[in-house]
Amino acid sequence: MGGPTAAAPPMRTNLLLPVVGIAAAGALLVPPPSRAFSLLGGALALDHRDIRIFDNFTDPQANSNQTPDPNFPGSVGAQLAAWKGAVEWGSMLHGSGNGDPTQPFDLGSGGANFDYAWQRLAPGVGSIDDKVNSELSGGSGGILAFTETPISDGWRIRYYSTWTWEDGPEADHPFVDLQGVACHELGHALGLGHSSAAGATMEPFISGNGSSGRSIEADDSAGLQSIYGAKSVSKPRVGGYAIAAGVVTISGANFSPSNNELWFTRNVAQSAGTPVKVGGLTSSAGGTLISAALPAAAGPGDVLVRNNGSGHANLSNAFPFDPNGTVPPPPAPPQIASIAPPALQSFTGGQLSLTGSGFALAKKVQVGAQFAQSFTVVSDALIVFGPPGPTALGPIDVRVWNANEPGNAVPFAWADNAPPKLLPGAFAISGQPFTWSAGGGAGHVAVLALSASPQTFVFEGWPVLLSPTIVATKALDALGLGSVSINVPPGSAGVTVHAQIGTLDFTQGVFAGTSAVVASTVFF
């Protein structure tokens, strides 16, 4: 690729906001306090999801990658870089998800009801709503590229020729990364303004050569989903295809019984970017198969399915398609082999460990109807996480999701608390309320006892405070949880009290046990 030129960008270089007017552009730099992303206003309708490139890039580095990628059939060089920038915004992994060494098997991270439809080459730069990427002669200070909008019916992206553009796929090059900048500008094209979140693709500046912008971050996805909605469970999904005797059969899910359309990438450049469409198609096998004669105009690129609706959630993911060959299959969903421990108590909670396979591509861990706030992928075979708090006792299912779908379900249970548990508040202050958190059996009654001494005796097999004073009772809820409070007497500074709960199960008429004794000192 040669050494850096005099025009190589500094460490942080400005990316021009979409051309929406100076006043509006300035406003984009001040996002609402509840979020880091900002919106331009508007969204791309289904008939304006196409993306093309007019490959007039003058730098040889922009087309130095001439190695075909089976996950992106039919494109190399600048075409391939722009296509990868587009599919990162997709609703799920693009085919196998592979193609970018900075995010192996993870291209396609939007998680929204949105997918670009790759249409390869344009015969020229087009007008401002023709949805074409191209180079623009000259420069404008530190500006790398800009997006012309009105968004709702199209856009156009221009890349200034004063910069040396590099097509990758390696990320450690000394020039401006075309894929990363394209991903940013395509975020504008779909309706996003700039983000104040550090590391987001939609930050108004690039760091280094801009290759970090290839992978969108959580704030970018949140902005995308605020426009198009989080990916619907009813959104059509393409998972593969087969071609035999001139007939293509698309396999997937959520196809309508009738009036489906297949969208293909055109094999030759045309003035309009409209996909090759085959309409009026019925599905079979419960909405999982569609067959049609393969159109002669369909070339290598992507295939999408539009079912019989018109909303954002009625267009499928973009799936790589090669009319003359095969493409890599999507990754298998994560599989859980075991979970440990199989149950946790509602009061103490804890960590869960999952063993299995396919965890390297994990995006979410689902526990019942909730999702873990965070999890740690230790290896492809091990995940560790803390489950969200229980909503009910008893068994629930745990699943691991990749960007496409959940894997198998394994049972896990929330149990009530045996023996009972007691946890004192942080500080005891004279004349102020003080609270202990309590855990026991669901619906049991907790009896709080205090003593000046931690000494205990055995009652029905349980240690009980010697000479206790019973100060409060509390019925625990359906999760076996509750709290017990007292007012600390004035003038108690320096006094240490020892507390314990015993629990009673009135439904069975039994004493259910005691907690460990806990000490609290009144500070002042």
Secondary structure, DSSP 8 states (H G I E B T S, - for coil): -----TT---SEEE----BS-HHHHHHTTS--TT-S--B-S----GGG-EEEE------GGGG-----BTTBTT--HHHHHHHHHHHTTSSS-STTS-S-TTSTT------BS---EEEEE-SS---TTS-EEEEESS-BTTB-EEEEEEETTEEEEEEETTS-EE--S-S--SSEEHHHHHHHHHHHHTTB----STT-TTSSEEETTSGGGGS--HHHHHHHHHHH-B--TTS-EEEEEEEETTEEEEEEE---SS-EEEEEEESS--SS---EEEEEE-EETTTTEEEEE--TTEEEEEEEEE-S--SGGGB---EEE-TTS---------EEEEEESSEEETTT---EEEEEE-GGG--EEEETTEE-S-EEEEETTEEEE-----SSSEEEEEEEE-SS-B---EEEEEE--SS-EEEE-S-B-TTSEEEEEEE-STT-EEEEEEESS--EEEETTEEEESS-EEEEEEE--TTSEEEEEEE--TT-TT-EEEEEEEEEETTTTEEEEE---EEEEB--
